[in-house]
Amino acid sequence: MSAQAAPTGVFPTFEQVFQGLAGQIGMLREMAPRPTLSDETRLARAVDTLIEETNADEAVWLESCIHCGQCTTACHYFQATGDAKYAPMRKMNLYRRVYQREISPMRWWFRLVTRPVKLKDFEEAQELVYDSCSECGRCTMVCPMGIDTASLVHHMRSAMVAAELVPPELAALREEQKRQGTVFGSSPEALRKMVDTIRDQYGIDIPLDKDKAEVMVLSSAVDLVANGNGLLATARVMNHVGVDWTICSDGFESANFGLLSGDMSLWKQQVDPIIAAAQRIGAKTLVIAECGHAYPALRWNPMVRSGSLPFEMMYMSEFLGRQAKAGRLRLRPLEGKVTYHDPCKTGRRGGAFDEPRSVLKAMNADFVELPANREYNWCCGGGAGIFLLERATRLRDESFKIKIREVNETGADSVVVSCASCRLNFEAGRQKNHWDKRVDSLVELVADHLIEGPETGAAKAGGAAA
């Protein structure tokens, strides 16, 4: 699919962006690749994948569930539907059967008392693995045994890739990114065109492909497909604080459909060029765009965990928070009462809580917390690629009503988010429910409230690094 041309003048509203992107998402089902392997091969590959990915942690989690049901109190899909099949503990049942029959200490016994696993079992588990688990990790917060169900579900997604059972929308985008290196056609050429448009129409400079820079910034497919507001806002902020920054056309895409689908070879294919580009330009900081799943895709890869990289990675909300705390952001007051939605991947699973709140504080915002916030924030229901899946619409819509109730309880006029997937899901929920709340991107909100002048930018920050 090709990226749409950027509009002349003012970029479209996010509501218009959502409607355009929804149309493109609807085409994905027809573009999905069909299975090419025999059923026997697909089953064998799925089982072998689970065996290969099962280490000590996974074995302990699979052995430890006491079926107490506490996880059901934390799952938005279960709470929204009351359907027992969506209980988080049930999402590991097939994985547990494979583990018990193939590699557990009592496998000889389980082979006597349990039936062999069939491809049909994986087909039936597809809804639990993709449609009804956003891998938000909220269930782990309340599990008395500390079971990381999200990680187990991710291993199941890897098995689904091996069995050619990825949902069609994710399968189509996975195939595009694997073969062409793009998402919805967000190519280096599309990036260059958007950079030119922002420069020509808005007079904002975006340093593209600098040989050396202290800060490397990522973009996302949402910006390059139909909306340049995120990239425009990012450029305004970076220029305002005066950092030495660039975007690299050979490593700019935040979206990683390897991680979303469970294809870890594609995950690595997408991560490696970004890391290589940051190393090549001597970056000290890599700023990840407002793309929630890109955060774990980059922050928790083996090279980061081992401490072998010469630069720091941080999410956009973390970068903004640090700039606000350092006094480098001069911001006008934000009108109206606002609340903040913590993206699951950057909040609960990443710990980036204080930074976005520091930004809102710098705007003197009339800020009120959601009833459940920070570690216990309810997922929006569209994470881990679920916002793309047509067949998950009912689950997504019902679970989003939890967010509607929570936001309404605060009395806030608007919700601030810092994740494109969350924002798309919020916009879908807002339109379907005729909800009167405004949904704002954190980086775009900051850009719209900058106080420009001689005291800003490099003159004020002294070329400050991140």
Contacts in CASP RR format, 6 or more apart in sequence:
PFRMAT RR
TARGET T0000
AUTHOR 0000-0000-0000
METHOD contacts of the structure
MODEL  1
MSAQAAPTGVFPTFEQVFQGLAGQIGMLREMAPRPTLSDETRLARAVDTL
IEETNADEAVWLESCIHCGQCTTACHYFQATGDAKYAPMRKMNLYRRVYQ
REISPMRWWFRLVTRPVKLKDFEEAQELVYDSCSECGRCTMVCPMGIDTA
SLVHHMRSAMVAAELVPPELAALREEQKRQGTVFGSSPEALRKMVDTIRD
QYGIDIPLDKDKAEVMVLSSAVDLVANGNGLLATARVMNHVGVDWTICSD
GFESANFGLLSGDMSLWKQQVDPIIAAAQRIGAKTLVIAECGHAYPALRW
NPMVRSGSLPFEMMYMSEFLGRQAKAGRLRLRPLEGKVTYHDPCKTGRRG
GAFDEPRSVLKAMNADFVELPANREYNWCCGGGAGIFLLERATRLRDESF
KIKIREVNETGADSVVVSCASCRLNFEAGRQKNHWDKRVDSLVELVADHL
IEGPETGAAKAGGAAA
1 24 0 8 1.000
1 27 0 8 1.000
1 31 0 8 1.000
1 176 0 8 1.000
1 184 0 8 1.000
1 185 0 8 1.000
2 185 0 8 1.000
3 184 0 8 1.000
3 185 0 8 1.000
3 186 0 8 1.000
3 187 0 8 1.000
3 190 0 8 1.000
3 224 0 8 1.000
3 225 0 8 1.000
3 226 0 8 1.000
4 225 0 8 1.000
4 226 0 8 1.000
5 193 0 8 1.000
6 193 0 8 1.000
6 194 0 8 1.000
6 197 0 8 1.000
6 228 0 8 1.000
8 201 0 8 1.000
9 201 0 8 1.000
11 227 0 8 1.000
11 228 0 8 1.000
11 229 0 8 1.000
11 232 0 8 1.000
12 226 0 8 1.000
12 227 0 8 1.000
14 227 0 8 1.000
14 229 0 8 1.000
14 423 0 8 1.000
14 427 0 8 1.000
14 439 0 8 1.000
14 441 0 8 1.000
15 427 0 8 1.000
15 431 0 8 1.000
16 226 0 8 1.000
17 222 0 8 1.000
17 226 0 8 1.000
17 227 0 8 1.000
18 424 0 8 1.000
18 427 0 8 1.000
18 428 0 8 1.000
18 431 0 8 1.000
20 226 0 8 1.000
21 184 0 8 1.000
21 222 0 8 1.000
21 225 0 8 1.000
21 226 0 8 1.000
21 424 0 8 1.000
22 428 0 8 1.000
24 184 0 8 1.000
24 225 0 8 1.000
25 169 0 8 1.000
25 388 0 8 1.000
25 390 0 8 1.000
26 169 0 8 1.000
26 390 0 8 1.000
28 168 0 8 1.000
28 169 0 8 1.000
28 172 0 8 1.000
28 173 0 8 1.000
28 388 0 8 1.000
29 168 0 8 1.000
29 169 0 8 1.000
29 172 0 8 1.000
29 390 0 8 1.000
31 168 0 8 1.000
31 172 0 8 1.000
31 175 0 8 1.000
32 168 0 8 1.000
32 169 0 8 1.000
32 171 0 8 1.000
32 172 0 8 1.000
32 175 0 8 1.000
33 171 0 8 1.000
33 172 0 8 1.000
33 175 0 8 1.000
35 42 0 8 1.000
35 164 0 8 1.000
36 164 0 8 1.000
37 45 0 8 1.000
37 164 0 8 1.000
39 119 0 8 1.000
42 119 0 8 1.000
42 122 0 8 1.000
42 162 0 8 1.000
42 163 0 8 1.000
42 164 0 8 1.000
42 165 0 8 1.000
43 117 0 8 1.000
43 118 0 8 1.000
43 119 0 8 1.000
43 122 0 8 1.000
43 163 0 8 1.000
45 162 0 8 1.000
45 163 0 8 1.000
46 119 0 8 1.000
46 122 0 8 1.000
46 159 0 8 1.000
46 160 0 8 1.000
46 162 0 8 1.000
46 163 0 8 1.000
46 165 0 8 1.000
47 98 0 8 1.000
47 102 0 8 1.000
47 117 0 8 1.000
47 159 0 8 1.000
48 162 0 8 1.000
49 155 0 8 1.000
49 158 0 8 1.000
49 159 0 8 1.000
49 161 0 8 1.000
49 162 0 8 1.000
50 95 0 8 1.000
50 98 0 8 1.000
50 99 0 8 1.000
50 102 0 8 1.000
50 155 0 8 1.000
50 156 0 8 1.000
50 158 0 8 1.000
50 159 0 8 1.000
51 98 0 8 1.000
51 102 0 8 1.000
51 103 0 8 1.000
53 155 0 8 1.000
53 158 0 8 1.000
54 62 0 8 1.000
54 99 0 8 1.000
54 103 0 8 1.000
54 155 0 8 1.000
57 148 0 8 1.000
57 151 0 8 1.000
58 99 0 8 1.000
58 151 0 8 1.000
58 152 0 8 1.000
58 155 0 8 1.000
59 99 0 8 1.000
59 103 0 8 1.000
59 104 0 8 1.000
61 92 0 8 1.000
61 145 0 8 1.000
61 146 0 8 1.000
61 147 0 8 1.000
61 148 0 8 1.000
61 149 0 8 1.000
61 151 0 8 1.000
61 152 0 8 1.000
62 92 0 8 1.000
62 95 0 8 1.000
62 96 0 8 1.000
62 99 0 8 1.000
62 100 0 8 1.000
62 104 0 8 1.000
62 152 0 8 1.000
63 104 0 8 1.000
64 145 0 8 1.000
64 146 0 8 1.000
64 147 0 8 1.000
65 89 0 8 1.000
65 92 0 8 1.000
65 96 0 8 1.000
65 145 0 8 1.000
65 147 0 8 1.000
66 144 0 8 1.000
66 145 0 8 1.000
67 89 0 8 1.000
68 144 0 8 1.000
69 87 0 8 1.000
69 89 0 8 1.000
70 142 0 8 1.000
70 143 0 8 1.000
70 144 0 8 1.000
71 87 0 8 1.000
71 88 0 8 1.000
71 89 0 8 1.000
71 139 0 8 1.000
71 142 0 8 1.000
71 143 0 8 1.000
71 147 0 8 1.000
71 149 0 8 1.000
72 78 0 8 1.000
72 79 0 8 1.000
72 87 0 8 1.000
72 88 0 8 1.000
72 89 0 8 1.000
73 79 0 8 1.000
73 142 0 8 1.000
74 88 0 8 1.000
74 138 0 8 1.000
74 139 0 8 1.000
74 141 0 8 1.000
74 142 0 8 1.000
75 86 0 8 1.000
75 87 0 8 1.000
75 88 0 8 1.000
75 138 0 8 1.000
75 139 0 8 1.000
76 134 0 8 1.000
76 136 0 8 1.000
76 138 0 8 1.000
76 378 0 8 1.000
76 379 0 8 1.000
76 381 0 8 1.000
76 399 0 8 1.000
76 402 0 8 1.000
77 86 0 8 1.000
77 132 0 8 1.000
77 133 0 8 1.000
77 381 0 8 1.000
77 395 0 8 1.000
77 398 0 8 1.000
77 399 0 8 1.000
78 84 0 8 1.000
78 86 0 8 1.000
78 87 0 8 1.000
78 88 0 8 1.000
79 399 0 8 1.000
79 402 0 8 1.000
80 395 0 8 1.000
80 398 0 8 1.000
80 399 0 8 1.000
80 401 0 8 1.000
80 402 0 8 1.000
81 395 0 8 1.000
81 398 0 8 1.000
84 90 0 8 1.000
85 128 0 8 1.000
86 128 0 8 1.000
86 132 0 8 1.000
86 395 0 8 1.000
88 133 0 8 1.000
88 139 0 8 1.000
88 149 0 8 1.000
89 149 0 8 1.000
90 128 0 8 1.000
91 125 0 8 1.000
91 128 0 8 1.000
91 129 0 8 1.000
91 132 0 8 1.000
91 133 0 8 1.000
91 149 0 8 1.000
91 152 0 8 1.000
91 153 0 8 1.000
91 156 0 8 1.000
92 147 0 8 1.000
92 149 0 8 1.000
92 152 0 8 1.000
92 153 0 8 1.000
92 156 0 8 1.000
93 125 0 8 1.000
94 117 0 8 1.000
94 121 0 8 1.000
94 122 0 8 1.000
94 125 0 8 1.000
94 156 0 8 1.000
95 152 0 8 1.000
95 155 0 8 1.000
95 156 0 8 1.000
95 159 0 8 1.000
97 110 0 8 1.000
97 114 0 8 1.000
97 117 0 8 1.000
97 121 0 8 1.000
98 117 0 8 1.000
100 106 0 8 1.000
100 107 0 8 1.000
100 110 0 8 1.000
100 114 0 8 1.000
101 107 0 8 1.000
101 110 0 8 1.000
101 111 0 8 1.000
101 114 0 8 1.000
101 116 0 8 1.000
101 117 0 8 1.000
104 110 0 8 1.000
119 163 0 8 1.000
122 159 0 8 1.000
122 160 0 8 1.000
122 163 0 8 1.000
122 165 0 8 1.000
123 165 0 8 1.000
125 156 0 8 1.000
126 160 0 8 1.000
126 165 0 8 1.000
126 167 0 8 1.000
127 391 0 8 1.000
129 153 0 8 1.000
129 156 0 8 1.000
129 157 0 8 1.000
129 160 0 8 1.000
130 157 0 8 1.000
130 160 0 8 1.000
130 166 0 8 1.000
130 167 0 8 1.000
130 170 0 8 1.000
130 384 0 8 1.000
130 385 0 8 1.000
130 386 0 8 1.000
130 389 0 8 1.000
130 392 0 8 1.000
131 167 0 8 1.000
131 386 0 8 1.000
131 389 0 8 1.000
131 391 0 8 1.000
131 392 0 8 1.000
131 395 0 8 1.000
132 392 0 8 1.000
132 395 0 8 1.000
133 149 0 8 1.000
133 150 0 8 1.000
133 153 0 8 1.000
133 384 0 8 1.000
134 344 0 8 1.000
134 379 0 8 1.000
134 381 0 8 1.000
134 382 0 8 1.000
134 383 0 8 1.000
134 384 0 8 1.000
134 385 0 8 1.000
134 386 0 8 1.000
135 150 0 8 1.000
135 153 0 8 1.000
135 154 0 8 1.000
135 344 0 8 1.000
135 383 0 8 1.000
135 384 0 8 1.000
136 150 0 8 1.000
136 344 0 8 1.000
136 348 0 8 1.000
136 349 0 8 1.000
136 379 0 8 1.000
136 381 0 8 1.000
136 383 0 8 1.000
136 384 0 8 1.000
137 148 0 8 1.000
137 149 0 8 1.000
137 150 0 8 1.000
137 344 0 8 1.000
137 348 0 8 1.000
137 349 0 8 1.000
138 344 0 8 1.000
138 348 0 8 1.000
138 376 0 8 1.000
138 377 0 8 1.000
138 378 0 8 1.000
138 379 0 8 1.000
139 147 0 8 1.000
139 149 0 8 1.000
139 150 0 8 1.000
140 146 0 8 1.000
140 147 0 8 1.000
140 148 0 8 1.000
140 149 0 8 1.000
140 150 0 8 1.000
141 348 0 8 1.000
141 375 0 8 1.000
141 376 0 8 1.000
143 149 0 8 1.000
150 349 0 8 1.000
154 262 0 8 1.000
157 166 0 8 1.000
157 261 0 8 1.000
157 262 0 8 1.000
158 262 0 8 1.000
158 263 0 8 1.000
158 264 0 8 1.000
160 166 0 8 1.000
160 261 0 8 1.000
160 262 0 8 1.000
161 261 0 8 1.000
161 262 0 8 1.000
161 263 0 8 1.000
166 174 0 8 1.000
166 261 0 8 1.000
166 262 0 8 1.000
166 263 0 8 1.000
167 389 0 8 1.000
167 391 0 8 1.000
169 388 0 8 1.000
169 389 0 8 1.000
169 390 0 8 1.000
170 257 0 8 1.000
170 260 0 8 1.000
170 261 0 8 1.000
170 385 0 8 1.000
170 388 0 8 1.000
170 389 0 8 1.000
171 261 0 8 1.000
173 183 0 8 1.000
173 184 0 8 1.000
173 257 0 8 1.000
173 388 0 8 1.000
174 257 0 8 1.000
174 258 0 8 1.000
174 260 0 8 1.000
174 261 0 8 1.000
174 263 0 8 1.000
174 266 0 8 1.000
176 182 0 8 1.000
176 183 0 8 1.000
176 184 0 8 1.000
176 185 0 8 1.000
177 183 0 8 1.000
177 255 0 8 1.000
177 256 0 8 1.000
177 257 0 8 1.000
177 258 0 8 1.000
177 266 0 8 1.000
177 270 0 8 1.000
178 263 0 8 1.000
178 266 0 8 1.000
178 269 0 8 1.000
180 187 0 8 1.000
181 187 0 8 1.000
181 253 0 8 1.000
181 270 0 8 1.000
182 190 0 8 1.000
182 221 0 8 1.000
182 253 0 8 1.000
183 221 0 8 1.000
183 253 0 8 1.000
183 255 0 8 1.000
183 257 0 8 1.000
184 221 0 8 1.000
184 224 0 8 1.000
184 225 0 8 1.000
185 221 0 8 1.000
185 224 0 8 1.000
185 225 0 8 1.000
186 220 0 8 1.000
186 221 0 8 1.000
186 223 0 8 1.000
186 224 0 8 1.000
186 225 0 8 1.000
186 253 0 8 1.000
186 255 0 8 1.000
188 249 0 8 1.000
188 250 0 8 1.000
188 252 0 8 1.000
190 224 0 8 1.000
191 208 0 8 1.000
191 219 0 8 1.000
191 224 0 8 1.000
191 247 0 8 1.000
191 249 0 8 1.000
191 252 0 8 1.000
192 208 0 8 1.000
192 249 0 8 1.000
194 223 0 8 1.000
194 224 0 8 1.000
194 228 0 8 1.000
194 231 0 8 1.000
195 206 0 8 1.000
195 208 0 8 1.000
195 231 0 8 1.000
195 247 0 8 1.000
197 228 0 8 1.000
198 204 0 8 1.000
198 206 0 8 1.000
198 228 0 8 1.000
198 231 0 8 1.000
198 232 0 8 1.000
198 235 0 8 1.000
199 205 0 8 1.000
199 206 0 8 1.000
202 232 0 8 1.000
204 232 0 8 1.000
204 235 0 8 1.000
204 236 0 8 1.000
204 239 0 8 1.000
205 235 0 8 1.000
205 239 0 8 1.000
206 231 0 8 1.000
206 235 0 8 1.000
206 247 0 8 1.000
207 213 0 8 1.000
207 245 0 8 1.000
207 246 0 8 1.000
207 247 0 8 1.000
208 246 0 8 1.000
208 247 0 8 1.000
208 248 0 8 1.000
208 249 0 8 1.000
209 246 0 8 1.000
209 247 0 8 1.000
209 248 0 8 1.000
209 249 0 8 1.000
210 246 0 8 1.000
210 281 0 8 1.000
211 281 0 8 1.000
212 281 0 8 1.000
212 282 0 8 1.000
213 244 0 8 1.000
213 245 0 8 1.000
213 246 0 8 1.000
213 281 0 8 1.000
213 282 0 8 1.000
213 283 0 8 1.000
214 243 0 8 1.000
214 244 0 8 1.000
214 245 0 8 1.000
214 282 0 8 1.000
214 283 0 8 1.000
214 284 0 8 1.000
214 285 0 8 1.000
214 465 0 8 1.000
214 466 0 8 1.000
215 238 0 8 1.000
215 243 0 8 1.000
215 244 0 8 1.000
215 245 0 8 1.000
215 246 0 8 1.000
215 283 0 8 1.000
215 284 0 8 1.000
215 285 0 8 1.000
215 286 0 8 1.000
215 287 0 8 1.000
215 465 0 8 1.000
215 466 0 8 1.000
216 245 0 8 1.000
216 246 0 8 1.000
216 247 0 8 1.000
216 248 0 8 1.000
216 277 0 8 1.000
216 278 0 8 1.000
216 281 0 8 1.000
216 283 0 8 1.000
216 285 0 8 1.000
216 286 0 8 1.000
216 287 0 8 1.000
216 311 0 8 1.000
217 234 0 8 1.000
217 238 0 8 1.000
217 245 0 8 1.000
217 246 0 8 1.000
217 247 0 8 1.000
217 287 0 8 1.000
217 289 0 8 1.000
218 247 0 8 1.000
218 251 0 8 1.000
218 252 0 8 1.000
218 253 0 8 1.000
218 254 0 8 1.000
218 274 0 8 1.000
218 286 0 8 1.000
218 287 0 8 1.000
218 288 0 8 1.000
218 289 0 8 1.000
218 291 0 8 1.000
218 294 0 8 1.000
219 230 0 8 1.000
219 231 0 8 1.000
219 234 0 8 1.000
219 247 0 8 1.000
219 252 0 8 1.000
219 253 0 8 1.000
219 254 0 8 1.000
219 289 0 8 1.000
220 253 0 8 1.000
220 254 0 8 1.000
220 255 0 8 1.000
220 289 0 8 1.000
220 290 0 8 1.000
220 291 0 8 1.000
220 294 0 8 1.000
220 420 0 8 1.000
221 253 0 8 1.000
221 255 0 8 1.000
222 291 0 8 1.000
222 420 0 8 1.000
222 424 0 8 1.000
223 229 0 8 1.000
223 230 0 8 1.000
223 231 0 8 1.000
223 289 0 8 1.000
224 231 0 8 1.000
229 441 0 8 1.000
229 444 0 8 1.000
230 289 0 8 1.000
230 290 0 8 1.000
230 441 0 8 1.000
230 443 0 8 1.000
230 444 0 8 1.000
232 447 0 8 1.000
233 441 0 8 1.000
233 443 0 8 1.000
233 444 0 8 1.000
233 446 0 8 1.000
233 447 0 8 1.000
233 448 0 8 1.000
234 289 0 8 1.000
234 316 0 8 1.000
234 443 0 8 1.000
234 447 0 8 1.000
236 447 0 8 1.000
236 450 0 8 1.000
237 320 0 8 1.000
237 323 0 8 1.000
237 329 0 8 1.000
237 443 0 8 1.000
237 446 0 8 1.000
237 447 0 8 1.000
237 450 0 8 1.000
238 245 0 8 1.000
239 457 0 8 1.000
240 328 0 8 1.000
240 329 0 8 1.000
240 330 0 8 1.000
240 450 0 8 1.000
240 452 0 8 1.000
240 456 0 8 1.000
240 457 0 8 1.000
241 323 0 8 1.000
241 328 0 8 1.000
241 329 0 8 1.000
241 456 0 8 1.000
241 457 0 8 1.000
241 461 0 8 1.000
241 464 0 8 1.000
242 328 0 8 1.000
242 457 0 8 1.000
242 458 0 8 1.000
242 460 0 8 1.000
242 461 0 8 1.000
242 462 0 8 1.000
242 463 0 8 1.000
242 464 0 8 1.000
243 461 0 8 1.000
243 463 0 8 1.000
243 464 0 8 1.000
243 465 0 8 1.000
243 466 0 8 1.000
244 463 0 8 1.000
244 465 0 8 1.000
246 281 0 8 1.000
248 277 0 8 1.000
248 278 0 8 1.000
248 280 0 8 1.000
248 281 0 8 1.000
250 273 0 8 1.000
250 276 0 8 1.000
250 277 0 8 1.000
251 273 0 8 1.000
251 274 0 8 1.000
251 277 0 8 1.000
252 274 0 8 1.000
253 270 0 8 1.000
253 274 0 8 1.000
254 288 0 8 1.000
254 289 0 8 1.000
254 291 0 8 1.000
254 294 0 8 1.000
255 291 0 8 1.000
255 293 0 8 1.000
255 294 0 8 1.000
256 266 0 8 1.000
256 267 0 8 1.000
256 270 0 8 1.000
256 271 0 8 1.000
256 293 0 8 1.000
256 294 0 8 1.000
256 297 0 8 1.000
257 263 0 8 1.000
257 266 0 8 1.000
257 270 0 8 1.000
258 264 0 8 1.000
258 265 0 8 1.000
258 266 0 8 1.000
258 267 0 8 1.000
258 270 0 8 1.000
259 267 0 8 1.000
259 293 0 8 1.000
259 296 0 8 1.000
259 297 0 8 1.000
260 293 0 8 1.000
260 384 0 8 1.000
260 385 0 8 1.000
267 297 0 8 1.000
270 297 0 8 1.000
271 297 0 8 1.000
271 298 0 8 1.000
271 301 0 8 1.000
274 286 0 8 1.000
274 298 0 8 1.000
275 303 0 8 1.000
275 309 0 8 1.000
278 286 0 8 1.000
278 309 0 8 1.000
278 311 0 8 1.000
279 309 0 8 1.000
279 310 0 8 1.000
279 311 0 8 1.000
282 310 0 8 1.000
282 311 0 8 1.000
283 311 0 8 1.000
284 310 0 8 1.000
284 311 0 8 1.000
284 312 0 8 1.000
284 465 0 8 1.000
284 466 0 8 1.000
285 311 0 8 1.000
285 312 0 8 1.000
285 313 0 8 1.000
285 314 0 8 1.000
285 319 0 8 1.000
285 465 0 8 1.000
285 466 0 8 1.000
286 298 0 8 1.000
286 311 0 8 1.000
286 312 0 8 1.000
286 313 0 8 1.000
286 314 0 8 1.000
287 314 0 8 1.000
287 315 0 8 1.000
287 316 0 8 1.000
287 319 0 8 1.000
287 466 0 8 1.000
288 294 0 8 1.000
288 295 0 8 1.000
288 298 0 8 1.000
288 299 0 8 1.000
288 313 0 8 1.000
288 314 0 8 1.000
288 315 0 8 1.000
288 316 0 8 1.000
289 316 0 8 1.000
289 420 0 8 1.000
290 316 0 8 1.000
290 317 0 8 1.000
290 418 0 8 1.000
290 419 0 8 1.000
290 420 0 8 1.000
290 423 0 8 1.000
290 441 0 8 1.000
290 442 0 8 1.000
290 443 0 8 1.000
291 419 0 8 1.000
291 420 0 8 1.000
291 421 0 8 1.000
292 315 0 8 1.000
292 343 0 8 1.000
292 345 0 8 1.000
292 346 0 8 1.000
292 419 0 8 1.000
292 420 0 8 1.000
292 421 0 8 1.000
292 422 0 8 1.000
293 345 0 8 1.000
293 383 0 8 1.000
293 384 0 8 1.000
293 385 0 8 1.000
293 421 0 8 1.000
295 315 0 8 1.000
295 343 0 8 1.000
295 345 0 8 1.000
295 346 0 8 1.000
295 350 0 8 1.000
296 345 0 8 1.000
296 349 0 8 1.000
296 350 0 8 1.000
298 304 0 8 1.000
298 313 0 8 1.000
299 313 0 8 1.000
299 315 0 8 1.000
299 350 0 8 1.000
303 309 0 8 1.000
304 313 0 8 1.000
312 466 0 8 1.000
314 322 0 8 1.000
314 466 0 8 1.000
315 346 0 8 1.000
315 352 0 8 1.000
315 418 0 8 1.000
316 418 0 8 1.000
316 442 0 8 1.000
316 443 0 8 1.000
317 346 0 8 1.000
317 352 0 8 1.000
317 355 0 8 1.000
317 356 0 8 1.000
317 359 0 8 1.000
317 418 0 8 1.000
317 442 0 8 1.000
318 346 0 8 1.000
318 352 0 8 1.000
318 355 0 8 1.000
319 355 0 8 1.000
319 466 0 8 1.000
320 329 0 8 1.000
320 355 0 8 1.000
320 356 0 8 1.000
320 359 0 8 1.000
320 442 0 8 1.000
320 443 0 8 1.000
320 446 0 8 1.000
321 354 0 8 1.000
321 355 0 8 1.000
321 356 0 8 1.000
321 358 0 8 1.000
321 359 0 8 1.000
321 362 0 8 1.000
322 355 0 8 1.000
322 466 0 8 1.000
323 329 0 8 1.000
323 466 0 8 1.000
324 331 0 8 1.000
324 355 0 8 1.000
324 358 0 8 1.000
324 359 0 8 1.000
324 361 0 8 1.000
324 362 0 8 1.000
325 358 0 8 1.000
326 464 0 8 1.000
327 362 0 8 1.000
328 457 0 8 1.000
328 460 0 8 1.000
328 461 0 8 1.000
328 464 0 8 1.000
329 359 0 8 1.000
329 362 0 8 1.000
329 446 0 8 1.000
329 450 0 8 1.000
330 450 0 8 1.000
330 451 0 8 1.000
330 455 0 8 1.000
330 456 0 8 1.000
330 460 0 8 1.000
331 362 0 8 1.000
331 363 0 8 1.000
331 446 0 8 1.000
331 449 0 8 1.000
331 450 0 8 1.000
331 451 0 8 1.000
332 363 0 8 1.000
332 449 0 8 1.000
332 450 0 8 1.000
332 451 0 8 1.000
333 363 0 8 1.000
333 364 0 8 1.000
333 365 0 8 1.000
333 449 0 8 1.000
334 360 0 8 1.000
334 363 0 8 1.000
334 364 0 8 1.000
334 365 0 8 1.000
334 366 0 8 1.000
334 445 0 8 1.000
334 449 0 8 1.000
336 365 0 8 1.000
336 366 0 8 1.000
336 413 0 8 1.000
336 414 0 8 1.000
337 366 0 8 1.000
337 367 0 8 1.000
337 368 0 8 1.000
337 410 0 8 1.000
337 411 0 8 1.000
337 412 0 8 1.000
337 413 0 8 1.000
337 414 0 8 1.000
338 360 0 8 1.000
338 365 0 8 1.000
338 366 0 8 1.000
338 367 0 8 1.000
338 368 0 8 1.000
338 412 0 8 1.000
338 413 0 8 1.000
338 414 0 8 1.000
338 415 0 8 1.000
338 416 0 8 1.000
338 440 0 8 1.000
339 367 0 8 1.000
339 368 0 8 1.000
339 369 0 8 1.000
339 370 0 8 1.000
339 407 0 8 1.000
339 410 0 8 1.000
339 411 0 8 1.000
339 412 0 8 1.000
339 414 0 8 1.000
339 415 0 8 1.000
339 416 0 8 1.000
340 356 0 8 1.000
340 357 0 8 1.000
340 360 0 8 1.000
340 367 0 8 1.000
340 369 0 8 1.000
340 370 0 8 1.000
340 373 0 8 1.000
340 415 0 8 1.000
340 416 0 8 1.000
340 417 0 8 1.000
341 370 0 8 1.000
341 377 0 8 1.000
341 380 0 8 1.000
341 403 0 8 1.000
341 415 0 8 1.000
341 416 0 8 1.000
341 417 0 8 1.000
341 422 0 8 1.000
341 426 0 8 1.000
342 348 0 8 1.000
342 353 0 8 1.000
342 356 0 8 1.000
342 373 0 8 1.000
342 374 0 8 1.000
342 377 0 8 1.000
343 417 0 8 1.000
343 418 0 8 1.000
343 419 0 8 1.000
343 421 0 8 1.000
343 422 0 8 1.000
344 377 0 8 1.000
344 379 0 8 1.000
344 383 0 8 1.000
345 419 0 8 1.000
346 352 0 8 1.000
346 418 0 8 1.000
346 419 0 8 1.000
347 353 0 8 1.000
347 374 0 8 1.000
347 375 0 8 1.000
347 377 0 8 1.000
348 374 0 8 1.000
348 375 0 8 1.000
348 376 0 8 1.000
348 377 0 8 1.000
353 374 0 8 1.000
353 375 0 8 1.000
356 416 0 8 1.000
356 418 0 8 1.000
356 442 0 8 1.000
357 367 0 8 1.000
359 442 0 8 1.000
359 446 0 8 1.000
360 367 0 8 1.000
360 416 0 8 1.000
361 367 0 8 1.000
363 445 0 8 1.000
363 446 0 8 1.000
363 449 0 8 1.000
368 410 0 8 1.000
368 411 0 8 1.000
368 412 0 8 1.000
369 410 0 8 1.000
370 377 0 8 1.000
370 378 0 8 1.000
370 406 0 8 1.000
370 407 0 8 1.000
370 409 0 8 1.000
370 410 0 8 1.000
371 406 0 8 1.000
371 409 0 8 1.000
371 410 0 8 1.000
372 378 0 8 1.000
372 406 0 8 1.000
378 402 0 8 1.000
378 403 0 8 1.000
378 406 0 8 1.000
379 399 0 8 1.000
380 400 0 8 1.000
380 403 0 8 1.000
380 421 0 8 1.000
380 422 0 8 1.000
380 425 0 8 1.000
380 426 0 8 1.000
381 387 0 8 1.000
381 395 0 8 1.000
381 396 0 8 1.000
381 399 0 8 1.000
381 400 0 8 1.000
381 403 0 8 1.000
381 425 0 8 1.000
382 396 0 8 1.000
382 421 0 8 1.000
382 422 0 8 1.000
382 425 0 8 1.000
383 421 0 8 1.000
383 422 0 8 1.000
383 425 0 8 1.000
385 421 0 8 1.000
386 392 0 8 1.000
386 395 0 8 1.000
386 396 0 8 1.000
387 396 0 8 1.000
387 421 0 8 1.000
387 424 0 8 1.000
387 425 0 8 1.000
387 428 0 8 1.000
389 396 0 8 1.000
396 425 0 8 1.000
396 428 0 8 1.000
397 428 0 8 1.000
397 429 0 8 1.000
397 432 0 8 1.000
400 425 0 8 1.000
400 426 0 8 1.000
400 428 0 8 1.000
400 429 0 8 1.000
400 433 0 8 1.000
401 433 0 8 1.000
403 426 0 8 1.000
404 429 0 8 1.000
404 433 0 8 1.000
404 435 0 8 1.000
407 415 0 8 1.000
407 437 0 8 1.000
408 437 0 8 1.000
412 437 0 8 1.000
413 437 0 8 1.000
413 438 0 8 1.000
414 437 0 8 1.000
414 438 0 8 1.000
414 439 0 8 1.000
414 440 0 8 1.000
415 426 0 8 1.000
415 437 0 8 1.000
415 438 0 8 1.000
415 439 0 8 1.000
415 440 0 8 1.000
416 440 0 8 1.000
416 441 0 8 1.000
416 442 0 8 1.000
416 445 0 8 1.000
417 423 0 8 1.000
417 426 0 8 1.000
417 439 0 8 1.000
417 440 0 8 1.000
417 441 0 8 1.000
417 442 0 8 1.000
418 441 0 8 1.000
418 442 0 8 1.000
418 443 0 8 1.000
423 439 0 8 1.000
423 441 0 8 1.000
426 439 0 8 1.000
427 439 0 8 1.000
429 435 0 8 1.000
430 437 0 8 1.000
430 439 0 8 1.000
450 456 0 8 1.000
457 463 0 8 1.000
END
